[in-house]
Amino acid sequence: MAKEKKAFPLRLDPDIHRALEQWAADEFRSVNGHIEFLLREALGKAGRLKKTNQMDNNEGK
């Protein structure tokens, strides 16, 4: 069974949001999906999140 995702509001500076929109579009992701990707990558590099099979499958996308 898939894990349910936690929803929460996020306030961003408009310039940051515009940059994320462009970056996400360049990577063929939604802004939300790209933010999650970036957070997973940073958490993994910091040793704060265990690597899962799903993360392995999403690398390179």
N, C-alpha and C positions, 0 to 999 in steps of 0.2 A: 504494500500500500504506500502511495506517495505521501511524503510529509507535507502538511499544510504550512504555507508560508505565513509569516507574521506581517501584518500590514501596519504601517505607521506613517504619519505625515512628516515630511522633510522640507525644511525651508532652505532655499539656496539663493545666493546672490544671482541676479539675472545673467551676469557675464559668465559665471560658472555654469549655469544651466545651458546657456547657448553653446558653450564649448563642449559640454557633455552631449548635447543633442547632435552636434556635428560629428564628434568622435564616435558616438553610437551608430550614427548613420553610415559612417565610413566602414564600420565593422559589421554592418547588417544586423544590428541589435536594437532593441528598444532602449530608451534612456534608463528605465528601471532595470532591465536585464544587464545593461553595461555597468551601472553602479554596483549591482550585485557581483558581477564578474570582477570588477576592480577591487571590491572589498574582500572577496574570497582570495584573490591573488595576494593582496597585502597581508591578510591574516595568515595565509599559508607561509609566506616568506618570514613572517615574524614568529612562526611556531605557535600561533594562537588557535589554529584550527586544524583538526586532523584531516588528512587527504582522504577522499572517498572515491569509489569507482565513478560516481557521477562527475566529480571534478576531473578525473582522468579523461573521461569521455568528452568533456567540454573544452579541454585544452586544444588550442590550435584553431578554434572557431572564431 
